[in-house]
Amino acid sequence: MYIDDLQPRGIRRRGLRALLAAGALACLPALASQSGPPLAHWGFDEGQGSTATESVSGRSDKVDYVFNAARFKPASSPLWRPAACCIRGGCLLFDGYSTDVQAPALTTAQLSAGFTVSAWVAPHAFEWGDGGNPSAFVSQYDPESKQGFAFGAYRFGTWGIRLGFGATVLEARVTERKLPRDAWSHVAASYDPARRRVALFLNGEQVGDVAAPADAAFALPARALTLGRYSQPATVRGVFRMNTFLGLMDEVRIDAAPLDAHAVAERMTADLAARSGKVPILTHADFSIPAATFAGDRHRPSYHVMPDAGWMNEPHAPFYFAGQYHLFFQKNPFGPFWHQIHWGHWVSKDMVHWRELPIALAPEDDGLAPDGIWSGSAAYVPDGNPVLFFTAGNDAAKPNQRTGMAVPCDPRDPDLACWKKHPVPVTLQQQGQGRFGEFRDPFVFRDKRSARWFQLVGSGLPGGSGTALVYESTDLTHWTPRGPLFSIDAAAFPEMIKTWELPVLLPVGRGSDGRERHVFLNDVGGQAYYWIGTFDAASARFQPDSPAPRVFDVGQGHFSGPSGFVDPRTGRTIVFSIAQGERSLEDERDAGWAHNGGLPITLTLGADGDLRLAPIAELATLRGKPLLDLRDASVADAAKALGALRGDAIEIELALAPAPAAGKRGLRVRVGQDQAEYTALYVDTARNRLEIDRTRSTAGRSYGVQGGAFDLGKEPLRMRVFLDRSMVEAYVNERKSLTSRVYPSRDDALGLGLLALPGDRVVSLKVWPMQPSAGRN
């Protein structure tokens, strides 16, 4: 049995709801209660520790939390919140994947006269609803025997209760009166066996009343009572448990009797009495996980951009507006795993010190993007205001990928924290336009000469290579297809058959023939590639100088998801990336985070017609007092000085004049005592390779050797290495980069070393400690 869009029966539609919104519940007259004290009550006032007190019995119930017994950092308490943001006393932030409260099972006899379950909840985001199950506030349910109840939220803020009557399951949901994100609501559900009625209450107002089965008895299974998670959740590969509440919860009660709207409202009035009836206004900080939570995690980067916690993927849609840079990213707010994609949002004055803002775009039941907000880009409308383009995921549509658009709710807001979506897709793939069903990651730019906008969308050609489909517009909402940007011989380059994701086209300078050159970047199978060539706006075609794709970063899959823009403040072409984490699902679960952004890098065109790349100059603001500054030193002296240093958040700048002998030259980082662990970064002039050797990076495991072609020629070696805990980025002669990861098992793996050959001369060697990019949260 499924009941939807429940309607109240003879109950006032607005009274208490309006009073709650106005913060005036304290003005209500006292109402007669229909019951005595609750059967169970969790106030979440502890503020510390890993148990929650059930105040009726005085019992301490375990609060499951990933860091109760942390693997990669010191143990820490669940995310208790102070009274200022809570309903009464303290409250608890459920992190969406690891937090729940386990309590002893209730019995059928305890609820023989009926029951009411109620709570104050402030959801931060809403799950996709895997398995059709709710993100439970309170649950004691067994799907096999169809017994018990599960009270919680479903997709998009709908909510309700599931009741099992043996052969029959009653699913009573409220779909019109959805729960808001990031704001307190009081929810309650009651079951009256005498009347065979199930009622639902929102903010003291009855919003649902439905008949329960007349020929079946409600019973509870012998299963633990769970707060914050469905009793038998769906899982991701057996590691991450789904159907978990994300947000604040307070004052959870279970009454051994059905309550009416007056009794529920009286309960709310008592809860808010100390606040003069006013519900706390919540802020982004109330839902954020403080940076201190991860203190002591020797793998979590400190100066690379990353969200407060959880899983992220491609940083994208950068733009500059009103004195701040904006950067968005794929975000799963429910934990460090791929699922339920939203758009996270950062702002910065310098592209180094980033501050995370509330979620910018979320899946909604708007017919546009109910199944995910995937990667995209940003542009400017003629008045100078920014506009976002994104991949709108809708599994009910064919194809399920379309281009959506969003604009700021208030362009005068310096943070542009709120965005509103254009109600319909702005670009739909039609049959004959690329590989049907592959249509994502729009990149939008304006051609200065024609004053027209072009949109590139990642796709492929049937029977051919991947490509970027081109669309043209004069108003950003109506787009005309122009065909593929370019394609290559799939037989000659079979790795390019896959869809070209995250297409990016950016100017990089003029070639030797005086013509403007662009770089086209994409992502194929988690590896970034590029071509240098010319773009003709009239034909909407890109002509590469060479058809062969070039690997952008030789770290073999760690640098991926490129995005970029031309900084209007400085004129620089700047590219962002995702630095993949390379850990198991179990490790990411236990760490509480997955992935981070790479350093922003500037792109220019070299005299040889190839790219020149370097981290942005603003990164120097993170440097502390130099730890080492050597000039014109012997290899022995430089190795001794470098070997005396230790650190895992540093920048190293090496300039070395090589002797004629061929071999490996570079640096070692994360060196443990007696070199039991170390990671080597070097140019091998014997094999013309830039490589990272991770065979001894982690005790008991070899990550092998990765790298790519690099011919140093007759140049001195100039290597810049940015080490940030598990992150390693190397830039060599501004011609090639190598991004990778290292996960030492030893705490003493903090040493540094020099790789050089007899007769080499160290022109200069500098080392700086790098300060954390404060303001992340």
Summary of the structure (lengths in Angstrom):
residues: 777
radius of gyration: 29.0
end to end distance: 44.9
largest distance: 94.2
contacts: 2789
relative contact order: 0.09
helix: 9%
strand: 44%
